[in-house]
């Protein structure tokens, strides 16, 4: 969590609250770390950090968007900013799918 906060502070986003969401509340067993946060301007951010060895495909992207919808229901509000931190390769269809839905991709986390 500390590394994610430091990463976003370098990007110019300062958080006043940053909490990790338990995956069992979203009923998932995926290898993903989920954060819900609020920045100093009052905007809500959802941050998904994925670590996998294989390429991130469109089916993974659809599952990720479904997880974000479950997170919205759990937290009872919509997130203005949605971030995906990924270190592995991601297919171009997934990139387009996420960008159409307002996601921001971060490949330079590590």
C-alpha positions in Angstrom: 0.0 0.0 0.0 2.8 2.4 0.8 4.4 1.9 -2.6 1.1 2.7 -4.3 0.6 5.9 -2.3 4.2 7.0 -3.1 3.7 6.2 -6.7 0.6 8.4 -7.0 2.2 11.2 -5.0 5.0 11.3 -7.6 2.2 11.7 -10.2 0.8 14.6 -8.3 -2.2 12.9 -6.6 -2.3 13.2 -2.8 -4.7 11.0 -0.9 -6.5 11.8 2.4 -7.8 8.3 2.7 -6.4 5.1 1.1 -7.7 1.7 2.2 -7.3 -1.8 0.9 -10.5 -3.7 0.1 -10.7 -7.3 1.1 -11.2 -9.5 -2.0 -13.6 -11.8 -0.1 -16.1 -9.0 0.2 -16.2 -8.8 -3.6 -16.4 -12.7 -3.8 -13.3 -13.1 -5.9 -10.1 -15.2 -5.7 -8.2 -13.3 -8.4 -4.6 -12.2 -7.8 -5.5 -8.5 -7.5 -5.0 -5.9 -4.8 -7.9 -3.4 -4.6 -7.8 0.0 -3.1 -10.5 2.6 -2.6 -9.3 6.1 -1.9 -10.2 9.8 -1.7 -7.8 12.5 -2.8 -7.4 15.9 -1.2 -9.9 17.5 -3.7 -12.6 15.0 -2.7 -12.5 12.8 -5.8 -12.9 9.1 -5.4 -10.3 6.7 -6.9 -10.4 3.0 -7.3 -7.0 1.4 -7.8 -6.5 -2.2 -9.0 -3.0 -3.7 -8.9 -2.6 -6.9 -10.9 0.4 -9.2 -10.8 0.3 -12.1 -13.2 2.8 -13.8 -15.4 0.8 -14.2 -18.5 -0.5 -11.5 -20.9 -3.6 -9.5 -19.7 -6.3 -10.4 -22.2 -9.8 -9.0 -23.0 -11.5 -11.7 -20.9 -9.4 -10.6 -17.9 -10.4 -7.0 -18.7 -14.1 -7.8 -18.7 -13.7 -9.6 -15.3 -11.9 -6.5 -14.0 -14.7 -4.2 -15.0 -17.2 -6.5 -13.3 -15.1 -6.3 -10.1 -15.1 -2.5 -10.3 -18.9 -2.6 -10.5 -19.1 -4.8 -7.4 -16.7 -2.3 -5.7 -19.1 0.5 -6.6 -22.0 -1.4 -5.0 -19.9 -2.2 -1.9 -18.7 1.3 -1.3 -22.1 2.8 -2.4 -20.7 5.5 -4.8 -19.2 5.8 -8.2 -15.5 6.4 -8.6 -14.4 9.4 -10.7 -11.0 7.9 -11.4 -10.3 4.2 -12.1 -6.7 3.1 -12.2 -5.1 -0.2 -13.3 -1.5 -0.8 -12.2 -0.1 -3.7 -14.3 3.5 -4.8 -14.8 3.0 -7.4 -17.5 2.0 -7.2 -21.2 -1.6 -6.2 -22.0 -3.3 -6.7 -25.3 -4.4 -3.7 -27.4 -8.1 -4.7 -27.3 -7.9 -4.6 -23.5 -6.3 -1.2 -23.6 -9.0 0.2 -25.9 -11.8 -1.4 -23.8 -10.5 0.2 -20.6 -9.8 3.6 -22.1 -13.3 3.8 -23.5 -14.7 3.2 -20.0 -12.5 6.0 -18.5 -9.7 3.8 -16.9 -6.1 5.0 -16.6 -3.4 2.5 -17.1 -0.1 2.6 -15.3 2.8 0.4 -16.6 5.6 2.3 -14.9 4.8 1.3 -11.3 7.8 -1.0 -10.7 
